[in-house]
Amino acid sequence: MKTLESKARTKIDFDDDDDDELEEDTQKDKYLIFRLGNEDYGIEVRYIIEIIGIQKITEVPDTPEFLMGVINLRGRIIPIIDVRTRFNLKFREYSERTCIVIVNFNDTNIGLVVDGVSEVQTIPEANVELPPKTNKGSKSRFVQGMGKVGKQVKIILNLERFLNDDELEQIQEIQEKKLEHIDDKKIDEENNEISNFIEDKEDDIKIDL
């Protein structure tokens, strides 16, 4: 059992190459559940690097609206995507429950801003159905399936579809340029002003791995 404490970041450590097969087995059918508005969404745990509280984001000019900017996380330049904006949902001011989920796909680390996270939940493959057929929309293409948990439904996202090739290439270029020109000391000082994460709310967010 791991807990996401109020002020601290949580790191889900899947970096030991010797345990790849064991990790793949233990991660099977596990999803990090997060909220946007009144809906619950799920991302496969195998993509998750860590979860941090919302913090100052350095804007980058001439980028898509959903790309809020970048943060410097312990020397790594992480592009930050607001998932609400990506889904064409109404923007919501960030609060102490807002957090950034750091994910890795296509060999790129990206931060996803969500309204809040709740838990890691096991959803067997048999309980995940194909999404209903709808007209092509801005959000439907990101949906991998609908996970049934009791009487609830979790919207399972397909991160591989989250960015098209051009968007991914643009983000990778931003990372490279920022690494060349960023003032690490300045950004680190800004990022030390991390907002209290879920403080004075629930005791902890429990993430059961």
N, C-alpha and C positions, 0 to 999 in steps of 0.2 A: 504494500500500500504506500502510495506517495501522496503528499498533500501539497497544495498550492497555498502557501502562507500569504498573509495580507500584503506585506511589503516586498517579499522576496520573489525572485524569478524561480520558475520550476524548469529544470532541464530533464528531458526524457532521454537518457543516455543509451543510444543504440550504436555506439561507435566501435565496439570491440569486434574486429573482424573474425576472431576465433569463435565467436558465439553467433555467427550469422544464421546458421540453420536453426539454432534454438530460438533466436529472436524472431525469425520468420514464423515459427510455429506458435510462439506465445502471442504474437501480434495478429494472428489470423482472426478475422471476424471482429476485431476491436476497432472502435471508432471514437474519436474525440467529439463530444457533442457540444455545440455552441449555439447561441441564440442570436437571431436577428429579428427584432420586433417580437411577434408572438409565435414565430416558427423556430423549430429545432432542426439544426443541420448537423451532419456527421462527416468527418474526414477520417480516412484510414490512418490509424496510429503510425503506420510505417513511414508516413511522410513527416511526422511531427518531430521537430528538433527541440523546441522549448516554448514556454509561454511566459510573457513578461507583461508588466503593467504598461499602460499607455505613457508615452514620454514625448519629449519635444522631437518633432520631425523637421528635418531640413528640406525645404522645398527645392525642387529641380525644375527649371523653366522648360517650356516646349515639350511637355510630356502629356500623356492622356489624363483626362480628368480623374480617373479612378486611382492614378498613381499619386499618392499624397506627397512623396518625397523619399528621403532615405534617413536611416539612423546609423550610427557607428556603434556596433555592439561588440565590445572587446576587440576592436581592430578589424572587424568584418563590416563591410558596407552592405546594409540590408535594405533593399527597396521595399516600400510600404504601400500596400494596396488596401483601400477602404472597400470592404466587401459589399457594404450597402450601395456605394456608388457604382461598383462593378455590376450589381444586379439592378441598377436603375431604381433603387428604393429611395425614399425620402431620407435626406441626411439627418442624423441625430447628433446633437452635441455630445462630445465625449464626457464620460463620467468616471467615477472611481471604480465602476464595474467594467468599463471598457478595457479590453486587453488586446495584445498583439500575439498572434499565434505564428511562430516561426516554422516554416515548412521548407522542405527540400524536394524539388522535383526537376527533372531534366538537368540535374547537376547544378541547380541554382537555388540559393537561399532567398526566400521572400517572406515578408511579414504580412499577415492578414489581420486587419483591424475588424474586430467583431464586438457585438454588444456585451457579451459575457460568455464564459465557458461554465459547464456544469459538471461533466464527468466523462470518464472513458467507459463506454458501454459495449458489451458483447452483443452483436446482432448476427446470428447464424445466417449463412448464405441462403438457406431455405426460406428465411423470413424477409429477404430482400427481393422485391418485385420490380420489374421494369417500370419506368415512369409512364404515366398516362400520355397518350399521343395528344399533342397540342400543336397549335400553329407555331411556327418558328418564332421564338421570342428571345429576348436578351438573356434570360435566366435559364430557360429550359435546356439549352445546350450544355450547361454545366452539370446537369443532374444525371447521376449514374443509376439511381434507383430509389425506391421508397422502402425504408426499413420499418418493419412492424415490431413494436415492443409493447406487448399487451394490447391496450386499446389506443395506444399512441402511434404516431407515424413520424419517423425521422427522415429528413430529406438528405440522401447520401450524395455527396458531391464527387465529381470526377476531376481531380486537380490537373490531369493531363490535358483537359480541355479549357483550363482556366485562362490560359494565354495562347493566342495564336503564334505562329512562328515569328512574324514581324514584331509583335509585342515583346516576346521573349528575347529576341535579338536586341531590341532597344533597351530593355532592362539590363541585359548583360553588358552592353556598352556603357550604360550609366555607372554600373559598378566599377568597371575598369577605369573610367575617367575620374571618378571620385577617389579611387585609391591613389591615383597619381597626384591629385591636387588638393585633397581634403586636408584641413588643418586639424589633425587628430586631437591635439590638446584642447582646442576651442570646442570641438564637438563633444568630446568626453566631458568637459565641464558642463555643457548644456544638458547632456544626457544624465548627469548626476542628479538633476532635478526631476527624478522620476515620481510620478503621481502615486499616492498611496493606493494600493490595489485591493479593492473590495474591503477596505478597513471599515470597522464599525457596522459591517453587515453581518453575514453569516460567519461563523467561527473560521472555517477554512473551506475551500473548494477541495473536495476529496477526489483524487484521480486514482482509480483502482486499476493497477496494471497486473 
